[in-house]
Amino acid sequence: MRIKGIHHVSAITANAKENLHFYTEILGMRLVKKTVNQDAPSMYHLFYADEKGNPGTDLTFFEVPRAAQTHQGTNSISVTSLRVQNDQALNYWKSRFEEMNVPHGEIKEQAGRMTLAFTDFEAQRLVLVSDENNKGEKAGTPWDQSPVPQEFGITGIGPSRLTVGNIAGTVSLLTEIFGFHKKGQYPSDENGQPDILVFETGEGGSGTEIHLEERTDLPIERPGRGSVHHIALRVDNEEELLEWIDKLNKNGIMNSSFIDRFYFRSVYLKDPNDITIELATDGPGFDTDESLETLGENLALPPFLESRREKIEQRLKPL
């Protein structure tokens, strides 16, 4: 029973149409599932990933049309990383961002890897991270029909940074419950702030890391468009997920109990800093109700929502 790494990251957008344009036409990711928020089916839930939507490659967005801008702070998933194959890819992306007027920083080393920070049209905080010297959990394969050359394409989800007001409780959850171990640390970009701690799990490497930043000088984040809703961690299968739920219960950790998301099975919990964490199985996968060739082309609904399709489609704006 082992957490394999990061399964997906789910964020918030106020504009699904612009979101689709940015993540497919600018970042070149594949829309592998166009569906709805299963708990509030009047809003889109869009999944971007590699060629097949492999676990560990998904960046997803809930559309909340009236979402206000995020007020950044603690108790948040403050940075999402996206993997690329090598350092050369970062040079390509810097030029592409300049050409397409995407706000970005400079290429720099962070935690032993070269990185390039940027934001999307809603100030979602993102970083491209090079796998040039990465070892461990394998990345995905970029879609060969992407507008971005395949050798420079995004290959999956890299480290997620959690910014918290009290680091001890989150460290305890990661290490004592989930089995992460501390890998190292690196300096904060903010003068006078503690080093950011690096934890990894499973086979190790970029796709398995959580970076923990403690900030006592910031207010609690007020989430909105451009914020991250939750991070999901990879569990091999449903049997293991049930074992994890049993472990959470035995340790007095409140959770959602077993939830069938159709494309994977899940359980949700809160860390001591009120960050939502999901455990999600690797399967069944996004080709459960669509062929690999046509992923994301039509509105996909889980069976329990299929009888409401007509009403759901009436409420959604065409993309």
C-alpha positions in Angstrom: 0.0 0.0 0.0 1.9 3.0 -1.3 1.1 6.5 -2.7 2.6 6.5 -6.2 2.8 10.2 -6.8 0.5 13.0 -7.9 -2.6 11.9 -9.8 -4.0 15.2 -10.8 -4.5 18.8 -9.8 -7.9 20.5 -10.0 -8.2 24.3 -10.2 -10.9 27.0 -10.8 -11.6 29.0 -13.8 -14.3 31.6 -14.4 -14.3 31.2 -18.2 -14.2 27.6 -19.6 -14.0 28.8 -23.3 -10.9 31.0 -22.6 -9.5 28.2 -20.4 -9.8 25.7 -23.2 -8.0 28.0 -25.6 -5.1 28.6 -23.2 -4.5 25.0 -22.2 -4.9 23.5 -25.7 -3.8 26.2 -28.1 -1.1 27.9 -26.1 0.1 25.1 -23.8 -0.7 22.4 -26.3 -2.2 19.9 -23.8 -4.9 17.5 -25.0 -8.5 17.9 -23.7 -9.1 14.3 -22.7 -12.4 14.8 -21.0 -15.1 17.4 -21.3 -17.6 16.7 -18.5 -19.3 18.4 -15.6 -18.7 18.8 -11.9 -20.4 15.7 -10.6 -21.5 17.5 -7.4 -22.8 20.6 -9.3 -23.5 19.4 -12.9 -24.4 22.9 -14.2 -20.7 23.7 -14.5 -18.0 22.3 -16.7 -15.2 20.1 -15.5 -12.4 20.0 -18.1 -9.4 17.6 -18.0 -6.2 18.4 -19.9 -3.4 15.8 -20.0 -1.0 13.8 -22.2 -2.1 11.8 -25.3 -4.1 9.2 -23.3 -4.9 11.1 -20.1 -2.6 8.9 -18.1 -2.7 9.3 -14.3 -0.1 11.8 -13.2 -0.6 14.0 -16.3 -4.0 15.6 -15.6 -4.6 19.3 -14.9 -8.3 19.9 -14.5 -10.6 22.9 -14.1 -14.0 23.5 -12.6 -15.8 26.4 -14.3 -17.3 28.8 -11.7 -18.4 31.7 -13.9 -18.9 34.2 -11.0 -15.6 33.3 -9.2 -13.8 36.4 -8.0 -10.1 36.8 -8.4 -7.9 34.9 -5.9 -6.4 36.7 -3.0 -3.2 34.8 -2.5 -2.1 33.5 0.9 -1.6 30.5 3.1 -3.5 27.2 3.4 -3.3 26.9 -0.3 -1.9 24.9 -3.2 0.1 27.9 -4.4 2.1 26.6 -7.4 1.4 23.8 -9.9 4.3 22.4 -11.9 4.1 21.0 -15.4 6.9 18.7 -16.7 8.8 19.0 -19.9 11.5 16.6 -21.2 14.6 18.7 -20.9 16.3 22.1 -20.5 16.1 22.9 -24.2 12.3 22.8 -24.0 12.3 25.6 -21.5 14.1 27.8 -24.1 11.3 27.0 -26.6 8.6 27.8 -24.0 10.2 31.1 -23.0 10.2 32.2 -26.7 6.6 31.0 -27.1 5.4 32.9 -24.0 7.1 36.1 -25.3 5.5 35.6 -28.7 2.0 35.0 -27.2 2.2 37.6 -24.4 2.1 35.1 -21.6 3.4 36.6 -18.3 6.5 34.6 -17.3 9.7 34.8 -15.3 13.3 33.8 -16.1 14.7 30.3 -16.5 16.3 29.4 -13.2 17.4 26.5 -11.1 15.1 25.3 -8.3 15.5 22.2 -6.2 18.1 20.8 -8.6 16.0 21.3 -11.7 15.7 24.1 -14.3 12.3 25.8 -14.2 10.3 28.6 -15.8 7.5 30.2 -13.9 4.4 31.7 -15.7 0.8 32.5 -15.2 -2.3 31.9 -17.3 -5.0 34.5 -18.2 -6.5 34.3 -14.7 -3.1 34.5 -12.8 -3.1 30.7 -12.2 0.4 30.1 -10.8 2.3 27.6 -12.9 5.9 26.5 -13.4 7.5 24.4 -16.2 10.0 22.0 -14.7 12.7 20.2 -16.8 13.2 16.5 -16.5 16.7 16.8 -17.9 18.2 15.2 -14.7 15.1 13.7 -13.3 14.9 10.1 -12.1 11.9 8.2 -10.8 8.3 8.1 -11.8 8.0 8.2 -15.6 6.3 11.0 -17.4 3.5 10.8 -20.0 3.7 11.3 -23.8 2.6 14.6 -25.3 -0.2 14.3 -27.9 1.2 14.1 -31.4 -1.6 16.4 -32.7 -0.8 19.2 -30.4 0.2 22.7 -31.8 3.4 22.4 -29.7 6.1 20.2 -31.2 6.1 16.8 -29.4 9.7 17.0 -28.2 8.8 20.2 -26.3 5.3 19.2 -25.1 4.1 19.0 -21.6 4.5 15.5 -20.2 2.7 15.6 -16.9 2.2 17.1 -13.5 5.4 18.0 -11.6 5.8 19.1 -7.9 3.0 20.9 -6.2 3.8 23.6 -3.7 1.6 23.9 -0.6 1.9 27.2 1.3 0.8 26.8 5.0 0.7 28.7 8.1 1.7 25.8 10.4 3.9 23.3 8.7 4.2 20.7 11.4 0.7 19.2 10.9 1.1 18.8 7.1 4.5 17.2 7.5 3.0 14.7 9.9 0.2 13.8 7.5 2.6 13.4 4.6 5.2 11.3 6.4 3.3 9.4 9.1 0.1 8.7 7.3 0.9 8.8 3.5 4.5 7.6 3.7 6.3 10.5 2.0 9.9 11.1 3.1 11.9 14.4 3.2 14.2 14.6 0.1 15.7 18.1 0.7 15.1 21.8 0.8 15.8 25.0 -1.1 15.7 28.7 -0.4 12.5 30.7 -0.5 12.2 33.5 -3.1 11.1 35.7 -0.2 13.9 37.2 1.9 13.9 36.1 5.5 11.5 33.2 5.0 12.3 29.6 5.9 13.5 27.2 3.3 10.9 25.3 1.2 10.9 21.6 2.1 10.8 18.8 -0.5 8.9 15.5 0.2 8.6 12.6 -2.2 6.9 9.2 -2.4 6.8 6.1 -4.5 9.5 5.8 -7.2 10.6 9.4 -6.5 11.2 12.2 -9.0 9.3 15.2 -10.2 6.0 13.5 -10.5 6.0 12.4 -6.9 7.0 15.6 -5.0 5.2 18.0 -2.7 7.0 21.2 -1.7 6.0 22.7 1.6 6.4 26.4 2.3 5.6 27.8 5.7 4.6 31.5 5.7 3.5 33.2 8.9 3.5 36.6 7.3 0.5 36.0 5.0 -3.3 35.9 5.5 -5.2 32.8 4.6 -5.9 32.6 0.9 -9.3 33.6 -0.4 -9.7 31.3 -3.4 -11.3 32.2 -6.7 -10.5 32.1 -10.4 -6.8 31.3 -10.7 -6.6 29.2 -7.5 -6.3 25.4 -7.0 -9.2 23.5 -5.5 -7.4 20.3 -4.6 -4.5 18.0 -5.2 -5.0 14.2 -5.9 -2.5 11.5 -5.0 -2.2 8.3 -6.9 -3.4 5.0 -5.5 -2.9 1.8 -7.6 -6.4 0.4 -7.4 -9.8 0.2 -5.6 -8.6 -2.4 -3.2 -5.8 -0.2 -2.0 -8.1 2.8 -1.8 -10.3 0.9 0.6 -7.3 0.1 2.7 -6.3 3.8 2.7 -9.8 4.7 3.9 -9.5 2.2 6.7 -6.2 3.7 7.7 -7.6 7.2 7.7 -10.5 6.1 9.9 -8.2 4.3 12.3 -6.1 7.4 12.7 -9.2 9.6 13.3 -8.8 11.5 10.0 -12.2 12.8 8.8 -12.9 11.9 5.1 -15.6 11.6 2.5 -15.6 7.8 2.5 -15.5 6.0 -0.9 -16.7 8.0 -3.9 -17.0 6.5 -7.4 -16.0 9.2 -9.9 -16.5 6.7 -12.8 -13.1 7.5 -14.4 -11.4 6.7 -11.0 -12.4 6.0 -7.4 -11.7 8.6 -4.7 -11.7 9.6 -1.1 -11.3 13.3 0.1 -9.8 14.7 3.3 -8.5 17.9 4.7 -4.9 18.4 5.9 -4.4 20.3 9.2 -4.2 23.6 7.2 -7.6 23.0 5.6 -6.1 22.0 2.2 -8.2 19.5 0.3 -6.4 16.3 -0.7 -7.9 13.5 -2.7 -6.7 9.9 -3.1 -7.6 8.6 -6.5 -7.1 5.3 -8.3 -5.2 4.9 -11.5 -8.2 3.4 -13.3 -10.6 2.7 -14.9 -9.4 5.7 -17.1 -10.9 8.2 -19.5 -11.4 5.7 -22.3 -14.1 4.0 -20.3 -16.8 5.8 -22.2 -14.9 7.2 -25.2 -12.3 5.9 -27.6 -8.7 7.1 -27.2 -9.0 8.7 -30.7 -12.0 10.8 -29.7 -11.3 11.8 -26.1 -12.7 15.1 -25.1 -14.6 15.7 -28.3 -18.1 15.3 -26.8 -19.7 16.0 -23.5 -19.2 12.9 -21.4 -21.4 12.2 -18.4 -21.1 9.4 -15.8 -24.0 6.9 -15.9 -25.8 8.4 -13.0 -26.1 11.8 -14.8 -27.0 10.4 -18.3 -30.7 10.7 -17.7 -30.3 14.4 -17.1 -28.2 15.1 -20.2 -30.7 17.3 -22.0 -31.2 19.6 -19.1 -27.4 19.7 -18.3 -26.5 20.5 -21.9 -29.1 23.4 -22.0 -27.3 25.0 -19.0 -23.8 24.8 -20.5 -22.4 27.4 -22.9 -21.0 25.7 -26.0 -17.2 25.7 -26.1 
